[in-house]
Amino acid sequence: MNIPTNSASQLAIQGIQTGFQKLSENSQNIASSLKTEEKLTSQSTSTSLETSLIDNQQLSTQIQSLAKVIKTEDGLIGQLLDNWA
């Protein structure tokens, strides 16, 4: 039996890791934007801040979805083993 090397859970883990890296980058961008009040009045900084906040929300949804992929695959493998045994 040939098991694929890129299982759904492996791809999901890679996606989660990428998501957390992007969350970290966005969080640093948000923190640096909030350091000084005068930066918030700048149009480009305000747009960058909004983009980072929206991106973080999308990444949160993506990470939650990928975690569900792992949970589903785990459940399916468990059922397969129960039926096989």
Gaussian input, Z-matrix of N, CA and C with variables (Angstrom, degrees):
# hf/3-21g

backbone

0 1
 N
 C     1     B1
 C     2     B2     1     A1
 N     3     B3     2     A2     1     D1
 C     4     B4     3     A3     2     D2
 C     5     B5     4     A4     3     D3
 N     6     B6     5     A5     4     D4
 C     7     B7     6     A6     5     D5
 C     8     B8     7     A7     6     D6
 N     9     B9     8     A8     7     D7
 C    10    B10     9     A9     8     D8
 C    11    B11    10    A10     9     D9
 N    12    B12    11    A11    10    D10
 C    13    B13    12    A12    11    D11
 C    14    B14    13    A13    12    D12
 N    15    B15    14    A14    13    D13
 C    16    B16    15    A15    14    D14
 C    17    B17    16    A16    15    D15
 N    18    B18    17    A17    16    D16
 C    19    B19    18    A18    17    D17
 C    20    B20    19    A19    18    D18
 N    21    B21    20    A20    19    D19
 C    22    B22    21    A21    20    D20
 C    23    B23    22    A22    21    D21
 N    24    B24    23    A23    22    D22
 C    25    B25    24    A24    23    D23
 C    26    B26    25    A25    24    D24
 N    27    B27    26    A26    25    D25
 C    28    B28    27    A27    26    D26
 C    29    B29    28    A28    27    D27
 N    30    B30    29    A29    28    D28
 C    31    B31    30    A30    29    D29
 C    32    B32    31    A31    30    D30
 N    33    B33    32    A32    31    D31
 C    34    B34    33    A33    32    D32
 C    35    B35    34    A34    33    D33
 N    36    B36    35    A35    34    D34
 C    37    B37    36    A36    35    D35
 C    38    B38    37    A37    36    D36
 N    39    B39    38    A38    37    D37
 C    40    B40    39    A39    38    D38
 C    41    B41    40    A40    39    D39
 N    42    B42    41    A41    40    D40
 C    43    B43    42    A42    41    D41
 C    44    B44    43    A43    42    D42
 N    45    B45    44    A44    43    D43
 C    46    B46    45    A45    44    D44
 C    47    B47    46    A46    45    D45
 N    48    B48    47    A47    46    D46
 C    49    B49    48    A48    47    D47
 C    50    B50    49    A49    48    D48
 N    51    B51    50    A50    49    D49
 C    52    B52    51    A51    50    D50
 C    53    B53    52    A52    51    D51
 N    54    B54    53    A53    52    D52
 C    55    B55    54    A54    53    D53
 C    56    B56    55    A55    54    D54
 N    57    B57    56    A56    55    D55
 C    58    B58    57    A57    56    D56
 C    59    B59    58    A58    57    D57
 N    60    B60    59    A59    58    D58
 C    61    B61    60    A60    59    D59
 C    62    B62    61    A61    60    D60
 N    63    B63    62    A62    61    D61
 C    64    B64    63    A63    62    D62
 C    65    B65    64    A64    63    D63
 N    66    B66    65    A65    64    D64
 C    67    B67    66    A66    65    D65
 C    68    B68    67    A67    66    D66
 N    69    B69    68    A68    67    D67
 C    70    B70    69    A69    68    D68
 C    71    B71    70    A70    69    D69
 N    72    B72    71    A71    70    D70
 C    73    B73    72    A72    71    D71
 C    74    B74    73    A73    72    D72
 N    75    B75    74    A74    73    D73
 C    76    B76    75    A75    74    D74
 C    77    B77    76    A76    75    D75
 N    78    B78    77    A77    76    D76
 C    79    B79    78    A78    77    D77
 C    80    B80    79    A79    78    D78
 N    81    B81    80    A80    79    D79
 C    82    B82    81    A81    80    D80
 C    83    B83    82    A82    81    D81
 N    84    B84    83    A83    82    D82
 C    85    B85    84    A84    83    D83
 C    86    B86    85    A85    84    D84
 N    87    B87    86    A86    85    D85
 C    88    B88    87    A87    86    D86
 C    89    B89    88    A88    87    D87
 N    90    B90    89    A89    88    D88
 C    91    B91    90    A90    89    D89
 C    92    B92    91    A91    90    D90
 N    93    B93    92    A92    91    D91
 C    94    B94    93    A93    92    D92
 C    95    B95    94    A94    93    D93
 N    96    B96    95    A95    94    D94
 C    97    B97    96    A96    95    D95
 C    98    B98    97    A97    96    D96
 N    99    B99    98    A98    97    D97
 C   100   B100    99    A99    98    D98
 C   101   B101   100   A100    99    D99
 N   102   B102   101   A101   100   D100
 C   103   B103   102   A102   101   D101
 C   104   B104   103   A103   102   D102
 N   105   B105   104   A104   103   D103
 C   106   B106   105   A105   104   D104
 C   107   B107   106   A106   105   D105
 N   108   B108   107   A107   106   D106
 C   109   B109   108   A108   107   D107
 C   110   B110   109   A109   108   D108
 N   111   B111   110   A110   109   D109
 C   112   B112   111   A111   110   D110
 C   113   B113   112   A112   111   D111
 N   114   B114   113   A113   112   D112
 C   115   B115   114   A114   113   D113
 C   116   B116   115   A115   114   D114
 N   117   B117   116   A116   115   D115
 C   118   B118   117   A117   116   D116
 C   119   B119   118   A118   117   D117
 N   120   B120   119   A119   118   D118
 C   121   B121   120   A120   119   D119
 C   122   B122   121   A121   120   D120
 N   123   B123   122   A122   121   D121
 C   124   B124   123   A123   122   D122
 C   125   B125   124   A124   123   D123
 N   126   B126   125   A125   124   D124
 C   127   B127   126   A126   125   D125
 C   128   B128   127   A127   126   D126
 N   129   B129   128   A128   127   D127
 C   130   B130   129   A129   128   D128
 C   131   B131   130   A130   129   D129
 N   132   B132   131   A131   130   D130
 C   133   B133   132   A132   131   D131
 C   134   B134   133   A133   132   D132
 N   135   B135   134   A134   133   D133
 C   136   B136   135   A135   134   D134
 C   137   B137   136   A136   135   D135
 N   138   B138   137   A137   136   D136
 C   139   B139   138   A138   137   D137
 C   140   B140   139   A139   138   D138
 N   141   B141   140   A140   139   D139
 C   142   B142   141   A141   140   D140
 C   143   B143   142   A142   141   D141
 N   144   B144   143   A143   142   D142
 C   145   B145   144   A144   143   D143
 C   146   B146   145   A145   144   D144
 N   147   B147   146   A146   145   D145
 C   148   B148   147   A147   146   D146
 C   149   B149   148   A148   147   D147
 N   150   B150   149   A149   148   D148
 C   151   B151   150   A150   149   D149
 C   152   B152   151   A151   150   D150
 N   153   B153   152   A152   151   D151
 C   154   B154   153   A153   152   D152
 C   155   B155   154   A154   153   D153
 N   156   B156   155   A155   154   D154
 C   157   B157   156   A156   155   D155
 C   158   B158   157   A157   156   D156
 N   159   B159   158   A158   157   D157
 C   160   B160   159   A159   158   D158
 C   161   B161   160   A160   159   D159
 N   162   B162   161   A161   160   D160
 C   163   B163   162   A162   161   D161
 C   164   B164   163   A163   162   D162
 N   165   B165   164   A164   163   D163
 C   166   B166   165   A165   164   D164
 C   167   B167   166   A166   165   D165
 N   168   B168   167   A167   166   D166
 C   169   B169   168   A168   167   D167
 C   170   B170   169   A169   168   D168
 N   171   B171   170   A170   169   D169
 C   172   B172   171   A171   170   D170
 C   173   B173   172   A172   171   D171
 N   174   B174   173   A173   172   D172
 C   175   B175   174   A174   173   D173
 C   176   B176   175   A175   174   D174
 N   177   B177   176   A176   175   D175
 C   178   B178   177   A177   176   D176
 C   179   B179   178   A178   177   D177
 N   180   B180   179   A179   178   D178
 C   181   B181   180   A180   179   D179
 C   182   B182   181   A181   180   D180
 N   183   B183   182   A182   181   D181
 C   184   B184   183   A183   182   D182
 C   185   B185   184   A184   183   D183
 N   186   B186   185   A185   184   D184
 C   187   B187   186   A186   185   D185
 C   188   B188   187   A187   186   D186
 N   189   B189   188   A188   187   D187
 C   190   B190   189   A189   188   D188
 C   191   B191   190   A190   189   D189
 N   192   B192   191   A191   190   D190
 C   193   B193   192   A192   191   D191
 C   194   B194   193   A193   192   D192
 N   195   B195   194   A194   193   D193
 C   196   B196   195   A195   194   D194
 C   197   B197   196   A196   195   D195
 N   198   B198   197   A197   196   D196
 C   199   B199   198   A198   197   D197
 C   200   B200   199   A199   198   D198
 N   201   B201   200   A200   199   D199
 C   202   B202   201   A201   200   D200
 C   203   B203   202   A202   201   D201
 N   204   B204   203   A203   202   D202
 C   205   B205   204   A204   203   D203
 C   206   B206   205   A205   204   D204
 N   207   B207   206   A206   205   D205
 C   208   B208   207   A207   206   D206
 C   209   B209   208   A208   207   D207
 N   210   B210   209   A209   208   D208
 C   211   B211   210   A210   209   D209
 C   212   B212   211   A211   210   D210
 N   213   B213   212   A212   211   D211
 C   214   B214   213   A213   212   D212
 C   215   B215   214   A214   213   D213
 N   216   B216   215   A215   214   D214
 C   217   B217   216   A216   215   D215
 C   218   B218   217   A217   216   D216
 N   219   B219   218   A218   217   D217
 C   220   B220   219   A219   218   D218
 C   221   B221   220   A220   219   D219
 N   222   B222   221   A221   220   D220
 C   223   B223   222   A222   221   D221
 C   224   B224   223   A223   222   D222
 N   225   B225   224   A224   223   D223
 C   226   B226   225   A225   224   D224
 C   227   B227   226   A226   225   D225
 N   228   B228   227   A227   226   D226
 C   229   B229   228   A228   227   D227
 C   230   B230   229   A229   228   D228
 N   231   B231   230   A230   229   D229
 C   232   B232   231   A231   230   D230
 C   233   B233   232   A232   231   D231
 N   234   B234   233   A233   232   D232
 C   235   B235   234   A234   233   D233
 C   236   B236   235   A235   234   D234
 N   237   B237   236   A236   235   D235
 C   238   B238   237   A237   236   D236
 C   239   B239   238   A238   237   D237
 N   240   B240   239   A239   238   D238
 C   241   B241   240   A240   239   D239
 C   242   B242   241   A241   240   D240
 N   243   B243   242   A242   241   D241
 C   244   B244   243   A243   242   D242
 C   245   B245   244   A244   243   D243
 N   246   B246   245   A245   244   D244
 C   247   B247   246   A246   245   D245
 C   248   B248   247   A247   246   D246
 N   249   B249   248   A248   247   D247
 C   250   B250   249   A249   248   D248
 C   251   B251   250   A250   249   D249
 N   252   B252   251   A251   250   D250
 C   253   B253   252   A252   251   D251
 C   254   B254   253   A253   252   D252

   B1=1.4522
   B2=1.5262
   B3=1.3096
   B4=1.4653
   B5=1.5310
   B6=1.3312
   B7=1.4609
   B8=1.5265
   B9=1.3358
   B10=1.4676
   B11=1.5312
   B12=1.3279
   B13=1.4664
   B14=1.5181
   B15=1.3142
   B16=1.4624
   B17=1.5191
   B18=1.3254
   B19=1.4538
   B20=1.5227
   B21=1.3070
   B22=1.4677
   B23=1.5256
   B24=1.3251
   B25=1.4670
   B26=1.5226
   B27=1.3363
   B28=1.4640
   B29=1.5293
   B30=1.3240
   B31=1.4644
   B32=1.5279
   B33=1.3310
   B34=1.4616
   B35=1.5275
   B36=1.3253
   B37=1.4693
   B38=1.5255
   B39=1.3275
   B40=1.4617
   B41=1.5273
   B42=1.3340
   B43=1.4552
   B44=1.5182
   B45=1.3247
   B46=1.4641
   B47=1.5257
   B48=1.3230
   B49=1.4672
   B50=1.5290
   B51=1.3097
   B52=1.4675
   B53=1.5215
   B54=1.3322
   B55=1.4565
   B56=1.5118
   B57=1.3341
   B58=1.4661
   B59=1.5257
   B60=1.3282
   B61=1.4672
   B62=1.5306
   B63=1.3292
   B64=1.4653
   B65=1.5272
   B66=1.3415
   B67=1.4650
   B68=1.5223
   B69=1.3149
   B70=1.4607
   B71=1.5290
   B72=1.3271
   B73=1.4674
   B74=1.5278
   B75=1.3338
   B76=1.4681
   B77=1.5196
   B78=1.3201
   B79=1.4634
   B80=1.5217
   B81=1.3282
   B82=1.4663
   B83=1.5265
   B84=1.3194
   B85=1.4634
   B86=1.5265
   B87=1.3238
   B88=1.4656
   B89=1.5234
   B90=1.3219
   B91=1.4680
   B92=1.5233
   B93=1.3201
   B94=1.4653
   B95=1.5226
   B96=1.3397
   B97=1.4602
   B98=1.5204
   B99=1.3185
   B100=1.4648
   B101=1.5248
   B102=1.3297
   B103=1.4630
   B104=1.5174
   B105=1.3000
   B106=1.4612
   B107=1.5180
   B108=1.2943
   B109=1.4571
   B110=1.5240
   B111=1.3008
   B112=1.4561
   B113=1.5229
   B114=1.3239
   B115=1.4589
   B116=1.5240
   B117=1.3225
   B118=1.4498
   B119=1.5273
   B120=1.3182
   B121=1.4581
   B122=1.5172
   B123=1.3037
   B124=1.4565
   B125=1.5265
   B126=1.3277
   B127=1.4656
   B128=1.5248
   B129=1.3401
   B130=1.4636
   B131=1.5252
   B132=1.3211
   B133=1.4641
   B134=1.5193
   B135=1.3196
   B136=1.4556
   B137=1.5244
   B138=1.3121
   B139=1.4576
   B140=1.5294
   B141=1.3220
   B142=1.4613
   B143=1.5323
   B144=1.3129
   B145=1.4609
   B146=1.5262
   B147=1.3237
   B148=1.4625
   B149=1.5238
   B150=1.3153
   B151=1.4618
   B152=1.5234
   B153=1.3168
   B154=1.4664
   B155=1.5237
   B156=1.3242
   B157=1.4647
   B158=1.5330
   B159=1.3174
   B160=1.4652
   B161=1.5209
   B162=1.3264
   B163=1.4618
   B164=1.5224
   B165=1.3318
   B166=1.4659
   B167=1.5237
   B168=1.3250
   B169=1.4597
   B170=1.5274
   B171=1.3269
   B172=1.4646
   B173=1.5261
   B174=1.3249
   B175=1.4623
   B176=1.5211
   B177=1.3204
   B178=1.4603
   B179=1.5323
   B180=1.3200
   B181=1.4617
   B182=1.5268
   B183=1.3166
   B184=1.4647
   B185=1.5251
   B186=1.3159
   B187=1.4647
   B188=1.5268
   B189=1.3201
   B190=1.4663
   B191=1.5293
   B192=1.3206
   B193=1.4636
   B194=1.5226
   B195=1.3170
   B196=1.4617
   B197=1.5317
   B198=1.3194
   B199=1.4642
   B200=1.5304
   B201=1.3287
   B202=1.4674
   B203=1.5258
   B204=1.3323
   B205=1.4661
   B206=1.5293
   B207=1.3329
   B208=1.4653
   B209=1.5257
   B210=1.3174
   B211=1.4679
   B212=1.5258
   B213=1.3344
   B214=1.4603
   B215=1.5209
   B216=1.3303
   B217=1.4669
   B218=1.5280
   B219=1.3220
   B220=1.4617
   B221=1.5285
   B222=1.3334
   B223=1.4594
   B224=1.5213
   B225=1.3268
   B226=1.4646
   B227=1.5279
   B228=1.3193
   B229=1.4679
   B230=1.5284
   B231=1.3293
   B232=1.4543
   B233=1.5212
   B234=1.3342
   B235=1.4601
   B236=1.5258
   B237=1.3343
   B238=1.4568
   B239=1.5348
   B240=1.3284
   B241=1.4667
   B242=1.5269
   B243=1.3280
   B244=1.4734
   B245=1.5161
   B246=1.3264
   B247=1.4641
   B248=1.5331
   B249=1.3000
   B250=1.4672
   B251=1.5316
   B252=1.3245
   B253=1.4704
   B254=1.5102
   A1=108.64
   A2=116.26
   A3=121.42
   A4=109.81
   A5=116.84
   A6=121.84
   A7=107.92
   A8=117.31
   A9=119.22
   A10=111.47
   A11=115.50
   A12=119.10
   A13=111.81
   A14=118.22
   A15=121.52
   A16=109.62
   A17=116.51
   A18=120.08
   A19=109.56
   A20=114.76
   A21=119.92
   A22=111.08
   A23=116.50
   A24=118.60
   A25=111.48
   A26=118.16
   A27=120.42
   A28=110.68
   A29=115.91
   A30=119.75
   A31=110.95
   A32=116.31
   A33=120.10
   A34=110.81
   A35=116.65
   A36=120.66
   A37=110.18
   A38=116.99
   A39=120.49
   A40=110.94
   A41=116.19
   A42=120.61
   A43=112.36
   A44=116.52
   A45=121.19
   A46=110.18
   A47=116.74
   A48=120.10
   A49=110.77
   A50=116.98
   A51=121.02
   A52=110.25
   A53=116.10
   A54=120.49
   A55=112.51
   A56=116.55
   A57=119.86
   A58=111.91
   A59=117.09
   A60=119.94
   A61=110.55
   A62=116.10
   A63=119.88
   A64=111.17
   A65=116.52
   A66=120.23
   A67=110.71
   A68=116.05
   A69=120.63
   A70=111.18
   A71=116.20
   A72=119.96
   A73=111.25
   A74=116.03
   A75=119.77
   A76=111.15
   A77=116.78
   A78=120.40
   A79=111.06
   A80=116.71
   A81=119.95
   A82=110.28
   A83=116.43
   A84=120.40
   A85=110.74
   A86=116.85
   A87=121.30
   A88=109.90
   A89=116.58
   A90=120.84
   A91=110.96
   A92=117.17
   A93=119.07
   A94=111.41
   A95=117.20
   A96=120.53
   A97=111.75
   A98=115.82
   A99=120.21
   A100=113.39
   A101=117.84
   A102=120.14
   A103=112.24
   A104=117.02
   A105=118.89
   A106=109.87
   A107=115.74
   A108=121.32
   A109=111.75
   A110=117.63
   A111=119.68
   A112=111.85
   A113=117.75
   A114=119.86
   A115=111.24
   A116=117.34
   A117=120.76
   A118=112.41
   A119=116.84
   A120=118.88
   A121=111.41
   A122=118.06
   A123=122.15
   A124=109.67
   A125=117.07
   A126=122.33
   A127=111.91
   A128=117.46
   A129=119.96
   A130=111.47
   A131=117.97
   A132=120.80
   A133=110.27
   A134=116.70
   A135=120.69
   A136=110.76
   A137=116.87
   A138=121.15
   A139=110.44
   A140=116.64
   A141=120.99
   A142=110.51
   A143=116.34
   A144=121.11
   A145=110.26
   A146=116.78
   A147=120.85
   A148=111.04
   A149=116.28
   A150=120.93
   A151=110.85
   A152=116.82
   A153=120.96
   A154=111.05
   A155=117.04
   A156=120.62
   A157=111.23
   A158=116.51
   A159=120.55
   A160=110.28
   A161=116.54
   A162=121.16
   A163=110.63
   A164=117.52
   A165=120.67
   A166=111.30
   A167=117.33
   A168=120.41
   A169=110.72
   A170=116.39
   A171=120.43
   A172=110.95
   A173=117.15
   A174=120.74
   A175=111.65
   A176=116.61
   A177=120.65
   A178=110.34
   A179=116.77
   A180=121.35
   A181=110.77
   A182=116.45
   A183=121.44
   A184=110.61
   A185=117.56
   A186=121.49
   A187=110.67
   A188=117.11
   A189=120.32
   A190=111.08
   A191=116.29
   A192=120.46
   A193=111.47
   A194=116.45
   A195=120.14
   A196=111.41
   A197=117.17
   A198=120.12
   A199=110.33
   A200=116.70
   A201=120.47
   A202=111.01
   A203=117.08
   A204=120.57
   A205=109.46
   A206=115.89
   A207=120.46
   A208=110.33
   A209=116.63
   A210=120.85
   A211=110.71
   A212=116.69
   A213=120.73
   A214=111.19
   A215=116.53
   A216=119.23
   A217=110.51
   A218=117.11
   A219=121.06
   A220=110.34
   A221=116.39
   A222=120.52
   A223=112.29
   A224=116.45
   A225=120.23
   A226=111.72
   A227=116.45
   A228=119.72
   A229=109.80
   A230=117.26
   A231=121.36
   A232=111.69
   A233=117.29
   A234=121.10
   A235=110.97
   A236=115.91
   A237=120.52
   A238=110.91
   A239=115.26
   A240=119.17
   A241=111.91
   A242=116.52
   A243=119.64
   A244=110.38
   A245=117.14
   A246=121.25
   A247=111.66
   A248=116.17
   A249=121.07
   A250=111.27
   A251=115.97
   A252=121.35
   A253=112.55
   D1=127.40
   D2=-178.13
   D3=-99.40
   D4=115.08
   D5=179.50
   D6=-95.24
   D7=127.38
   D8=-179.06
   D9=-62.91
   D10=142.88
   D11=-178.38
   D12=-76.62
   D13=-23.33
   D14=177.99
   D15=-105.62
   D16=74.22
   D17=178.65
   D18=-71.30
   D19=166.07
   D20=-179.49
   D21=-58.65
   D22=-39.01
   D23=-178.43
   D24=-68.95
   D25=-35.99
   D26=177.71
   D27=-64.58
   D28=-43.07
   D29=178.01
   D30=-65.91
   D31=-37.56
   D32=178.66
   D33=-65.78
   D34=-40.91
   D35=178.77
   D36=-62.45
   D37=-43.19
   D38=177.33
   D39=-60.82
   D40=-41.93
   D41=178.41
   D42=-64.63
   D43=-39.29
   D44=178.07
   D45=-64.79
   D46=-44.19
   D47=179.01
   D48=-61.47
   D49=-43.43
   D50=177.74
   D51=-62.75
   D52=-41.95
   D53=178.79
   D54=-61.05
   D55=-43.22
   D56=178.77
   D57=-65.95
   D58=-35.64
   D59=176.91
   D60=-64.10
   D61=-43.32
   D62=178.95
   D63=-66.93
   D64=-37.84
   D65=176.19
   D66=-60.01
   D67=-42.04
   D68=178.99
   D69=-63.12
   D70=-45.19
   D71=178.63
   D72=-61.65
   D73=-44.81
   D74=179.68
   D75=-64.48
   D76=-39.45
   D77=-179.95
   D78=-63.83
   D79=-39.00
   D80=176.88
   D81=-66.26
   D82=-38.43
   D83=177.50
   D84=-63.64
   D85=-42.31
   D86=179.08
   D87=-64.28
   D88=-45.90
   D89=-178.91
   D90=-62.29
   D91=-42.54
   D92=-179.57
   D93=-69.50
   D94=-30.75
   D95=177.64
   D96=-69.63
   D97=-29.76
   D98=-177.15
   D99=-90.11
   D100=-2.54
   D101=-177.24
   D102=-62.62
   D103=-43.37
   D104=179.70
   D105=-121.21
   D106=140.05
   D107=-177.07
   D108=-68.11
   D109=-33.97
   D110=-177.22
   D111=-67.75
   D112=-24.79
   D113=177.50
   D114=-66.59
   D115=-30.95
   D116=-178.57
   D117=-66.29
   D118=-23.33
   D119=179.38
   D120=-78.87
   D121=-16.71
   D122=178.66
   D123=-72.70
   D124=133.74
   D125=-178.28
   D126=-62.49
   D127=-44.73
   D128=-177.05
   D129=-66.79
   D130=-37.98
   D131=179.00
   D132=-68.99
   D133=-39.89
   D134=178.63
   D135=-63.19
   D136=-41.87
   D137=178.42
   D138=-65.78
   D139=-41.89
   D140=178.55
   D141=-63.36
   D142=-40.38
   D143=178.70
   D144=-63.67
   D145=-45.95
   D146=179.46
   D147=-63.02
   D148=-42.28
   D149=178.97
   D150=-61.34
   D151=-43.20
   D152=-179.94
   D153=-64.76
   D154=-41.12
   D155=-179.94
   D156=-65.75
   D157=-43.43
   D158=178.87
   D159=-66.25
   D160=-42.26
   D161=179.05
   D162=-61.76
   D163=-39.23
   D164=178.29
   D165=-62.86
   D166=-38.97
   D167=178.44
   D168=-65.05
   D169=-42.52
   D170=178.13
   D171=-65.38
   D172=-40.90
   D173=178.33
   D174=-64.01
   D175=-37.03
   D176=177.81
   D177=-61.00
   D178=-44.89
   D179=178.13
   D180=-64.14
   D181=-41.38
   D182=179.39
   D183=-62.32
   D184=-45.88
   D185=-178.79
   D186=-64.53
   D187=-40.55
   D188=177.83
   D189=-63.17
   D190=-40.72
   D191=179.01
   D192=-65.26
   D193=-42.27
   D194=179.43
   D195=-66.59
   D196=-34.23
   D197=176.08
   D198=-64.78
   D199=-34.84
   D200=177.38
   D201=-68.22
   D202=-32.82
   D203=175.70
   D204=-60.54
   D205=-46.44
   D206=-179.77
   D207=-62.54
   D208=-43.69
   D209=-179.43
   D210=-63.55
   D211=-40.92
   D212=179.36
   D213=-65.56
   D214=-44.90
   D215=179.11
   D216=-62.43
   D217=-40.51
   D218=178.43
   D219=-60.68
   D220=-43.67
   D221=179.14
   D222=-64.42
   D223=-40.80
   D224=179.42
   D225=-66.25
   D226=-41.22
   D227=177.73
   D228=-64.51
   D229=-39.92
   D230=177.55
   D231=-61.60
   D232=-43.22
   D233=177.96
   D234=-64.72
   D235=-41.22
   D236=179.31
   D237=-61.12
   D238=-44.44
   D239=179.05
   D240=-67.00
   D241=-37.53
   D242=178.07
   D243=-63.93
   D244=-41.32
   D245=-179.39
   D246=-71.31
   D247=-31.05
   D248=-178.05
   D249=-76.31
   D250=-34.80
   D251=-175.26
   D252=-75.76

